[in-house]
Amino acid sequence: MNKTRLEAFSDGVIAIIITIMVLEMKVPHGTEFGDLAPLLPVFLSYVLSFANVGIYWNNHHHLLHTVKHVSGGILWANLHLLFWLSLMPFATGWMGENHFASVPVALYAFDLMMCAIAYTILQRCIIAAHGHDSALAQALGHDRKGKISLASYVLSIPLAFFVPLAAGGLMVLVALMWLIPDRRIEKVISE
């Protein structure tokens, strides 16, 4: 199987996820700038989630450039990733509506952790289908960046119960680390 339908379906699901997130932001009834102030936590959680979903879309796009054929395992691993990404609007809304309270921040961190695990599984399925000498396997190497991200999300979950803003800050740092698409893959593909 080729990857065209996988790419199109994934792009469509990710576009819907972003659309749902923005629809969660309710328009205030007032007409003054001050009426926007209560929306600040909702807006900040939206910005973080938009960045995270965008990061996954960018890196997913690069990841699929290494795919020559799609196996059943790759299809299911991709659906697994999309499942966890599809929960982002709920986690985002709950965190923003509750002004970054402990439990919603912990749930948000848990969702990001599961997205990272699902992405790692997808990478491994692609490597399994294309071989350990494939372009993706060469690009990832020991995948320190992925391991640091996953460890940060794991740490963010318990941290959220004690210092939710610190947990949020850690998640922002991970997002900043991934803002530029994975150059490891770009480098291997261009060779």
N, C-alpha and C positions, 0 to 999 in steps of 0.2 A: 504494500500500500504506500502511496505517496503522502506527503505531509500537508497538502493543500487544504483538505477539509479540517484537519486538526488546527491549523493556523487560523482559518476563518472562524471556526467555532469558538476557539479561545479568545480571539479578538472581539467577537460579538458578546461573549459572556463578560469580559472585562469592561467593555463599554457600558453594558447594562449595570454592572456593579457601581461604576462611577456615577451613572445617572441616578441610581437609587440613593446613593450617598448625598448628592446635592439636593434631592427632593426632600430629604429629612430636615433640611434647614427651613424652618417656618418663617414666613415674612411677618415682621412685627406690625401691630395695628397702628402704632403712632407714626408721626411724620417727622420727628426730630432725630438728629444723630444720636442723642442720648437713648432713644428707643432701641438702638442696635446693641447697646452695651450688654444686655443679658444674653445676647447671642454669641458673645466672644468665646466662651468655652466650646460651644457647638462648632463655631467657625474654626477654632484652632484644632479641634479633633478632626474636622473635615480636611484641613490642610495636611495634617500628618497622614491621614488615610489616603488622600489623593496622591501624595508623594509615594507612599508605600505601594499602592496599586500600580502607579505609573512605573515604579522601579521594577516590579514584577513583570509588567508588560514589556518594558525595554529589555530586560534580561531574558525573558521568555523568547522574545523575538530573536535575540542573538543566539540563544540556545538552539532554537530550531534551525538555524543556519548550519548546524553541525549534523543535522539529521538527513540521512539519505533515504531511509525507508522507515515506516512506522509499524511497530508490532502491537499486538494486543496489550502487552504489558505497558508500553508507552502510552497507549490510549487511556488505560485505566489510571496510570500514574498522573496523567495530565488532568483527568477528571477529578482525581483526589486533590490536586492543587487548586483547581477551580472551585471545588466544594469549600475549602477553607477560605479562599479569597471571597467567596460569595457571602460569608458570614461577617465580612468586614463592615458593611453598612450597619448591621445590628450592633456590633461591638463599638463602632464609632459613635452611633447615636446615643447609646447608653452611657458611654464615657463622657460625652459632651453635655448631655442633659443633666448629668449628676456632678458636673463641675470637677471632674477628675478624682472622684471618690475612689477609695481603695479597691473595692471589689470590681467595679467596672474597669479600672485600669488593669487589674490582674487578669480579667477576662480578655481584654484587648491584647495584653502581652501573650496570653495563652494562644489566642488566635494567630498572632504573628509567629509564635514558635511553631505552631502546626503548619502554617504556610511554609516556613523554612524547612521543616521536616519533609513536607510534601514535595517541595522543589528539589531537595536532595535526593529523594526517592526517584523523581522524574529523571534527574541527571544520571543516576545509577542504572535506570532502565535503558536509557539511551546508550550508555556505555556498554551494557550487557548485550544490546542488539547490534552494536557496531564494533565491538572489540576494545580491548584494553590499550590498543595502539591507535585508537581513533582520534580524530581531531579534538573531540571534547575531553577525552581522557588526558591528552597531552596538555590542553589548556588549563584544566583544573589542577593538575598536579596533586599536591596534598590538600588543596582547598582551605588554606588557613582562613581566608576571608569568610567563607561559609561557616566554618567551625566557630570563629569568633562571634559571628552574628547569632548563631544558634545558642551559644553559651550566654550571650547577652540577654536574649529573650528568656532563657531559663532563669537567669538571675533576676530579671525584671519582675517575674511573677511573685516571688516572696517579698521582694523589695517594695512592691506596690502596697502591701499590707502595712508597712511601717512608714515609708516616705513615698507616696504616690507620685509626687512631682519628680523625684529622683529617678523612679522607674520610667516615667515619661521621658525624662532627659536622656536616659540610656537608650531608649527606643529611637529618639531623634538622632542620637549619634550613629546608630546603626544605619538609619536612613541616609544620613549624610555620607557615610562610608560607601553606599551603593548608588549614590546619585548619578555618577557617571557610569554608563553601561559597562559591563564586564569586559575590560580591555584584553583580558587573557584570551577570550574567545575571538575577539576581533583580530588579534595578532596571529593566531593559528589559522584562521580562515583566509587571511590575506596572503599567507605564504604560498 
